[in-house]
């Protein structure tokens, strides 16, 4: 990519980050702000960030492969679970997330692209030496670490979106504020398959990441903004009694409290460790 286009790319990445920040603040106006707009700003900017940021690291073809794998694998497992209960559990989507294709919201699948890509970059930073070739060890280790980072994000947000926002409903409930443990095992499996296929693609083409320190920090900031955005949920002081798919009652304040704890101590840990790792040496 020509050097004169770098400032334009950086400006676009910061603009997408700003749009995402706006989406996080708009969630405080749920009920007054169109829900579809909030959802769109939650998944659209991260997906575009992944394309623009990833294009400078893996070129257009490489990031398109990542996007295709994320959409394909994510859509496959979501559709499979909607019909069989495997791997996530038994659930269904409401109309909150907008248009559906075969019962699966189109915008939902985009979440695998944006946050999936950012989690991948953080895993690269945690392993260090991003410019090294994809050895067998890295081909296995990167997907394992990236999957934990991605599931950390879902651990924070799923009870909120399921039981407070009612974007989807778990038919059999679950121990984690109405969310079954199988959901997180399913998430890990889904993103691991995506990452593993992408790592094998990179190895087969002897591709190495062209990740600079500045690009790494920008991805960390995006993940950190996501974690920080979850803390905004504590601003409304009112605690409501919400009901999961089995009719069991939960206090919204308890759900949000768990979301905040995970955002700080799980997502925050990944972000801080990646930040320190990126700054200690050239990547």
N, C-alpha and C positions, 0 to 999 in steps of 0.2 A: 504494500500500500504506500503510495507516495507520501513523503514526509509532510507536504503542505496540507494533506488531508487529516493529519493527526489532530490538530486543534478542533476541527469540525467534529471528529469522532468523540473527542473528550467532552465537547460541549453537549453533544447529543446524549452521551452517557449520564452526564450530570442532570440534564433536563429530564430524562427518564427516572432518575433517582428522585428528583423533585416531585414528579407526578405521583410516584409511589408514596412519598411522604404525604402528599395531599389526600391520597386515598385512605391512608391510615387515620388522618384527622377526620375525614368525612364520616368514618364509621361511628364517631361520637354523635352524629346527627341521624343515626338510623331511625327510620320512621318519618323523618322530615325530608331526608335526601333519598332520591330513588335508589333502591337497593341494587338494581342492576348496574348503576353507575359506580357504586362502591365496589362491587364484585369486579367490574371491568378494570378499575384502577388498581385492584389487588393482584390481578393476574396478567393484565396487558403490558404495563411497563416492565415487569421482570422478564417477560418473554422477549420483548424487543431488546432489553438490555443484554440478554443472553446472545441474541443474534449479532448485535453490534460489537459487543465485547469479544465474543467467541470468534468472530470473523477476523479480528486482528491477531488472534493466537493460532487458530487452526485453518485459516483461510475460509472462503465461502463454502467450499465443498465439505470441509471437515465439520463446521458448525451445522450445516444442513443435515449431515449424517446424524449428529447428536440430536437435533430437533426431531428428525424422522423417527429415531429410536425411542425418544421420550414419548412422543405422541402415539407411536405404534404399540410399544410395550405397555404404557400406561393405559391406553384405551382398551387394549386386549384384556388386561387383568381386571379393570373396572367392569367391563361388559360381562366377563366371565363370572365375577362375584355377584353382579346384579341378578344373574340367572341361576347360579349354583350355590352361592355363599362362600366360594373359595376364590381368593385367599383371604379377603378382608373380613367376611362375615355377611350376614343377611341385612340388607339395608335398601333404601330407595331414596331417590332425589325428589325434592319438592320443586316448585317453580321459581324459587329464590334466585338460582344461578342462571336463569334465562333459558334460551332455546336449547332443546335436547335433540340428539341424534340417537335413535334406538335406546331411549330412556337415559342416555348419558349426556349431561350438560357439556356443550362444546367448550365453554370457558373453563370448566373444571380440569380438562385435560391439559390446558395451557399451563396450569400450576406445575406440572411435571417438567416443563421446559425451563421456566424462569428460576424457581428456587432449586430445581435439580441442577442447573448449570452452576449457580452460585455455590452450592454445596460441593460440587466437583472441584471448583477452583480452590476452595478452602482446604479440601483434602490434599491437593497438589502442594499447597503452601505448608501444610502440616508435615508432609513427607520430606519437603525440601528438595533442592536441586531439580527444579522443574525442567531444565534443559537436557537432563540426561535421557538416553534412549529408554524405550519401554521394555525393560527386562521382564522376565517372568515374575520376579518378586513384585515389581511395580504394577504389573498387569493385574495381580491378585490383590495387593494391598490397597491400591487406590479405590477400587469399587467398595471394598470393605469399609474403609474410613468414610468415604463420601456418603455411603448409605446411612451410617450412624448420624452424620450431620443432618441429612435430609429428614430422617425420622424424628430427630430432635425438634425440628420445625413443626412436624405434624403432631407431635406429642403436646405442643403448646396450643395449637389452634383447633384441633378436632372437637373437643367437648364444647367449645364456644360456638362453632359453626353448626354443630349438630343440635344442641339443646337450647341455646339462646337465640341464635339466628335462624334455626330451623331450616338450614339449607339441605340437610338430609336427615333421615331418621333410621336409627338402628332398631330393627324389628325385635331383637331379643335383648336389647339393652347391653349392659356390660359393667364391669367392676370400676372402671375409671370414669366416673360421672356419666354412666350410661353408654360408654364406648367400650367395646370388647377388646381384649388383649389381641385377638386375632387380627384386628385392624392394623396394629403396629407391626406384627409379624408379616402381614400382607404387604404393607408399605415397604418394609425392608427387602422383601423378596422382589417386589416390582422394580424398585430403583436399583437394586443390586444387579438384576438382569440387564437393565439399561446400561449401567456403568460398565459392566463386564463386557458387553458387546462392543461398546465404544472403545474400551481399552484394547480389545483384540483388533479392532479396526485400525487404531493408531499404530499398534505393533506391526500389523501386516504391511502397513505403508511406511514403516520406519519414520513416523512423524514424531517430532519432539515439540513440546510446548514452547512458544515464543512469549512467555509470560514475564513482563517486567515487574519490578517492585511496585511501581505506581498502579499498574493494572491490578495487581494482587490486592493492594490496599482498597481500591475502589470496590472490588467484589466483597471484601470483608465489610466495608461500610454498608453495602446493600444488605447483607445478612444482619448486620448490627442494627440497622434501621428497622428491619422486620422485627427483631427481638424487642427493640425499644418501643415500637408501635403497639406491641401487646400490652405494655405498661399503661397505655392511655385508657385501657378498659376499666381501670380502677377509678377513673374520674367520676362517673355517675355513682352516687353514694347509695342509691336505692337497690335493695336486694329483692329479687322476685323469686317466686316459687315456680320452677319450670318442670316439665314432665318429659321423660324419655319415651322411647317407643313401647315400653312395657307398662307405662303408667306410673312408674316410680318417680317420686318427687325429689328434686335437688334445688338447693339455693343457688341462685346465679352468682352471688358473692363468693361462694365456695369454689365454683367452677373457675371464675375469673382469678381468684387467688392462686389456684393451682397453675393456671396459665402463666401468671406473672412469675411464680417460682421457677417453672421450667424455662421461661424466657431468660431469666437472670442466670440461673446456675447451670443450665444445659447449653442453650444457645449462646449465652454470654461467654461461657468457658471456651467453646469452639472458636468464637470470634476473637477473643483475647489471645488464645494460644496461636492462632493463625497470624495475628498481627505481630506478635513477638517473633514468631518464626520467620516471617517475611522481612523483618527489620534487622535480624541478626547477621544475615549474609546475603550475598547476591543470589537470586533465584533463577 
